[in-house]
Amino acid sequence: MLRCAGLLSTLALSTGLTNVRMGLQEPTGSARSRAPRAVATLDKAEVVQVTRTEETVQQLNSVHLERHRCHSVATDAPPTVDPFKLVQKQLEPLSAVVRAQLDAESQTLGQAAQHFFGAGSARQGKRVRPVIVLLVGQATQKSSELDEDLLRRRVELASITEMIHTASLIHDDVLDAADTRRGDFAVHKRFNNKAAVLSGDFLLARASVALAKLGDPQVVREMAKSLEALVQGELMQLRSSEDERLSMEYYLTKSYCKTASLMAYSCKSSALLSGHALTSDVTVAAEKFGYHFGIAFQVIDDLLDFTGTSDTLGKPGLQDMSLGLSTAPVLYAADEFPELKALIARKFGQEGDVQHACEIVLGSQGLRRTEEL
């Protein structure tokens, strides 16, 4: 993934992209927790500029667009419309569109890359990311008349987003030594580690080619930032200290990098394809929507790690603690039961730690507070 992030940066150069320089003071600090800022203005300079992940999250949280709000989750009834049906027609050919871009001379490489796109027995997933890209595109288009070329580019962006997401899953499963994914063997179990790593790289490379074909340098830039954030999130997970594993802020920042960043940047890119300026309220709102949606998505996923079944999740339950990860339910439970902090600090590494921690969480307010979050 690091290699492909560099490839996308080079791609941005080749398309004549100017630098996005931030409007706030440049940060200082270690490069370990850096990621692109959220809101930017154009300026000619280096192609890729990064900053602290914490500042990205703070900026997104500091943007207030309530004056545009037309629905309140807290007070209004849920909409009766099915969001998936609104874009069903555009969504149906997505797997076939992706598979057409993943032909490879190596049969193993091609099959591994297409494993989650209908070539294997794994479930193809909910396609949440393509759905929100398509919906944001519909919501931000300037004309009520259907522009066939814009629609084509929007579907391409949706498929690119799913390719990047799938590549990250394949690589994550190798790093986590996971056995299953979406109700079937993980790619590295179906094939081998080498095939899995290469198939993830292949997906990212083909995604970069598809991005170039969109013909929008700013969209290339924003999607390249999402790759950088994905890598940063994985590093945060691999290298966390004891204090960081006990920090809710660190957990949410990591969740932004690993999950919400791709949603935020793809929603932002969808608004850019609709013709909105980089710093317009519409583009910023699209990114902020993706950010909050992504954080909520990850928090609920962490909740389901305790309450869901293997059949529903497509992967074993309690997987996070088995990997030494402390998520929102665990962190909230540790507020009530400080003895849990010792288990978190040692990454649930001793025999019986995972089961003991699970019992503490289930006996606490951790699940309720996570749902409220």
N, C-alpha and C positions, 0 to 999 in steps of 0.2 A: 504493500500500500504506500509506503514511503517513496518507492521508486515511481509509482504512478502519480503521486502528488507532484513530484518534480517534472514528470512528463507533461502534466497539465499546465504547469508554470511555463515551460518551454513553448507549449502550444499557444499560451496567451501572448508570449512575445512575438511568435510568428504571425499572429493576426493583428499586430500593431496596437496592442492594448496599452493604454496609459495607466499610470499608477493610481491607486485609490489611497489618498492620504487622509488621515483621520483629523477631525476638527477639534479634538481635545488634546491635552498635553500628552506628549509621548511618554510611555511608561518606562520605568526602570525595573530591574530585577532579573531573576534567573530565567533563562530561556526554557526551562523545563515546563513551565505552565503557560506557554504562550499559544495564542490562537488569534485569528483575524477579528478585528472589531466589527460591530454590527452596522453602524451608520457611517457613511464616508462621503467625501467629496473628491472629484477628479483632479489630479495633478500629475504632470509628467515627471516620472522618476522610476525607481526600480519597480519591477513587475509585481513581486510578492512582498508585502509588508505585513509583519505579524506583531501581535501585542499580547498582553496578558489575558488569559482566558477569563480570569475573575472580572476584568474590566469589560469584556464583551458582555458577560452576564449582567453586570451592574448597569451598563448602558441600556440593554434591552428592558430591564426592570424599571429604569428611570423614564422611559418613554410612555407618556399618558395620552391615549387617544379616545377617552371616554366620550368626547363630544360626538364621535361617529357611531357610538354603540346603538344598535337597534334591538338587541335581545340580551336579557340578563339570565344567566344560568341559575342564579340564586333565587330570582323571583318569578320568572316566566316559565310557563309550561314547556316541556321539550317539544321541538318541532315534530310534526307527524311525518314529514318527508323522509324517505330513505336516501341518504347521500350517495350510496353505492349505485342506486338505480338512476340517479341523475346523470351519471357518466358511464352507464353500463355499456352503451354502444361503443364508446371510445376504448373502454377497458377490455372488452372481449378479445380483440386480436393481440393484446400486449405480449403474451407469452410467445406467440408465433412471430411477432415483430422482433423480439429479443433473440429467439432461436436462429432466425435468419442472419443475425449478425455474429453468431457464435460458431459458424462452421470453421473447423480447424483441420489441418492435414493429419494431425494425430487424433485417432478415434477416441482414445482415452481422454485426452484433453477436452475434446468437444463434448463428450458425454458428461464429464465431470462439471464443466461450465454450465451445461444445460440441465443439470440434475434437478434444480428447483423451478424449471420453466417448462415442465411437462414431459421431459425426456425420461425421467425416472418415476418411481412410485411414490416419491415424497409429495406431500400436499404443496400446492403452489403458493400458499399463504393468503392473507386477507387482501393484499395489495393496497394497504392503507396509504402508503407514500404516493403511489401513482394517483390514487383517488383524490388526495388533498391537492396535488399539483394541478389536476384537471379542474377541480372545483374552484381553486383560487384563480385559475386562468379564466373560467367562466365569470367569476365575480368581478374581475378587474378589466375585462375587455371593454374597450371604449365605445364600440358600436354594437347595436342590437343585431345587426346583420352578420351572418356566419361567414367568416373569412377562412376559406379552405386551407390556404397556406399557413395561416396562424394556427389553425386546428392541428394540422400535420406536425408543426414544430412543437406544439404543446404536448401531443402524444409522444413525440420523440423525447422530450424532456422527462415525461413521466416514466418512460422505459429506461432512460439513462439513470434516473434516481433509483429505480428498482435494481438495476444492474450493480450500482455502487453498493447499495444496501446488501444485496446477496453476496457480493464479494467479501464484504466485511464479516458476514455470518460465517462464510467458509473459512476465512482466516482465523476468526475468533474460536471456532470449534477446534482448529488445530492447536491453538495456544492453550485452550482450556481442556484439551483431551476429551472433548464431549463425544458420547457414543451416538446420540440421536439428534435429529433436527426435523421438525415438521412431520413427525410420525414415521420417519424412516431413518436409516443409517445416515450419520453425517458423511460428508463427501470423503473425508480422509479415511473413514471406516469402509465405505463402499469401494474406494480405490486404494489410495495410500497417501501419506503425508505430502510427498513430492507432487503428486497429481493435484492434490487439493490446493497447495500453495500456488502452483502454476495456473490452475484454473481460476483462482481469485485474481491473480495478476492479469490473466487474459481478459476476464470480465472488465477490469478497470481500464485496460488498454483499449478495448473496443468501446467502452463508454466515452473515453477521451476523443476517439475518432468521431463518434456520433455527436459529441459536443461541438467539435470543430465544424461539422456540417450544418449546425444550426445557424452559423454565420453571425453570431452575436458575441463579440469579445467580452463584454461585461458579464454575460451569463457564464462564459467559460471561467472567468475570474472568480465569480461567486461560488461556483460549484467546486473549483479547485480549493477554495478555503474550507469547504465541507470535508474534503479528503484530509486536509491537514488537521482539522479538529478531530476527526475520527482516529487518526494516529495518536494525537495527543491524549485522547481519552483512554486509549489502550495503554499508553505509557503511565498515565496516572494510576490505572488499576494495577499495573505490574509493580510499580515502585512506591506504593504508599507507605508512609511511616505509621507508627502506632497512633500518634495524635491525629493524623489525617484520617485514619480509619474510624476514628471516634467523632469526626466532624460532619455535621449535617450539611454545612456549606460546601465542603469538599465533595461529598456525595452528590449534591445537586449540580455542581460544576462538572463533575465527571459524567453525570447523566446528560448534561447539555452536550458535551463533546461526543459521547458515544451514540446518543440517540437523537437528541433535539436539533443538533447542528445541521444534519442532513435535511431534516424537515424544514428548518428555518431557511436555509439557503435555497432549497428547491422551491419553496413558496415565494421567496423573494425573486428568484429567477423567473418564475411564472408571471409575476407582475411586470418584470422587465420586458419579457417577450410581448406582453400586451401593450407596450409602448409607454410605460410610466417612467418618470425620471428616477434616478438612483436614490435621491433623498426626498422624494415626494411622500406625502402622508400615506398614499396607497401602498407604495413599495415597502415602507417601514412597517405599516400595519400587517402586510402579508408576512414579513419576516417575523414580527412579534407573535402573530398567530401560530406560525410553525414552531416557534420557540416554546410557547406555552403548551401547545398540543403535544409536542415531543416530550417535554418534561412530564406532563400528565400521563402520557403513554408509558413511559419508563417506570414511573411510580406505581401505576396499576399493575404492570408486569411484575414488579417486585412484590406487590401484595399477593398476586396470584401464585407466586412461588410458594406461599404458605397455604393458600386456600384452594388452588386449582388442582386438577388431577393430571397425570401424565398424558392421558388421552386428549384432554382439552389443550394443554400447553404444547404438545408435540415434543416434549423433553421432560426429563425427570423433575419432580418437585424437590424443594430444598437444595436446588443446584447451587445457588449463590453462596450459601454458607459452606457447602462442600468445597467450593473454590476459595474459601477464605474471605469472602466479600461481606461487608456489613452494609445493609440496605436500610431504607427508611423504617420498616417495622422493627428491625433490630435496634436501630439507634434510638427510636422513641422508647422502646422497652427498656433500654439501658438507663434512660432518665429515671425510670421507676425502680429498677432493680440494678444498682451499681455493680453487683457481682458479675453481671453480664460483660462488663468492660474488660475484665481479664481474659475472657474467651475471645472477644473481638481483637484484643491486642495480639494474641497468639494465633490469629486467623483460624480459630476453631480446629486447631491442629492436633489436639489430643483425643484419644479414643473416648467417645461418648459426648464430645463437645457439641456436635451438631444437634443431637437429640435433646441434650440439656438446654441448649439455647432456644430450640424450637418450643419446648415446654414453657420456658420463661416468656417468650413472645406471645404465645397463645393465652397465657394467664395475665397478660398486661393489657394496657390500652393502645399498644403499638399498632395493631391492625386498624382500629377505629381512627386513630390520629393520622395514619397513612392515607386512609380513604378521604379524610377531611382535607389533607394536603392536596 
